[in-house]
Amino acid sequence: MGKPVVIDFFADWCGPCRLQGPHLEELEKKMGDKIEIKKIDVDQHMDLANRYGIRVVPTLIIEKDGKTIHKLEGVTSADSLEKKLLPLVG
């Protein structure tokens, strides 16, 4: 089984997206290599945004073994993310 992946769909012009960044950095410090974080700029990767049905930025997708487990729209705290990820790390 692979580790959970957090995909951050963002845009450079998005104010809330800039607020999400520090939460992801805090999460990365807390969970280290137990998780993987990927950042996807929706303006540069519309194909991926469409595939995941992204309509709001920031949106975080949590995947495990290629399956979407959670889709979170808006700014999400590091603590909330950690609570969702802990059951997924093995």
N, C-alpha and C positions, 0 to 999 in steps of 0.2 A: 504494500500500500504506500502511495506517495504522500507527501506532506501537503497540507492545505495551501491553496494559493489565494491571495487577496488581490483582486484586480481593481485598480483605482481608475475609473473613467473620469477624466477631468478636462478642463479647457483653461488656457492661459488667461483668458479674459474674465474668468469666473471667480468672484470674491470668496464665496463659500469653499471653493476648491482649494484656495490658498490657506483657509482655516483647517482643512482636512489634513494637509501635509504634516504638521507637527504631531497630530494624533497617530499617524502611521509611523512616524519616526519613533515615538514612544512605544508603540506596539512592537516594533522591530527590536528595540532595546530589551523589552520584557521577554519576548518569545524567541529571539535569536534565530538560529537556523532550523527551528521547528516548523517555520512557515516560510513562504515565499511571497514577496510583494512585487506586483507588476503595475506600472503606470502606463495608461494609454490615453493619449491626447485625442479627444473625439474629432477635433477639426482635421487632424492628420490621418485618422484611421476610421473614417465613416463606415467602412465595411464591417469592422468589428463592432462598432457601436450599434449598427443595424442588426447584426447577427444576435447580439445580446439584448436587443430591444431597449436600448438606453434612450430615455426621453428627458432625463433630468441629470444635471451634473452638480455636485459630484454624486456618482453612484458607485458603490462598492459591490463587487460580486465575490462571493467566497465559493471556491470550487474545491472538490476533493475527488481525486481519481477521474478528472474530466467531467464531473457532474456538478451542476450548480446546486449549492446547498442553501445559500442565502443571497438575497438581493436587497441592498440597503440604499435608499435614496436620501440625499442630504448629508450633512455633516454627522459623523458617528464617532463617539469618543473611543479612546484606546481601551478603556475598561469594558465597554459594551462589546467591542470587537473581540477582546480576549475571552470574554464569557462565551461567545459563539464559537470561538476557535478551539478552546481547551478540550471539548469532547471529541474533536476531530484529530488531535495529535496523538499518535500512538506510540 
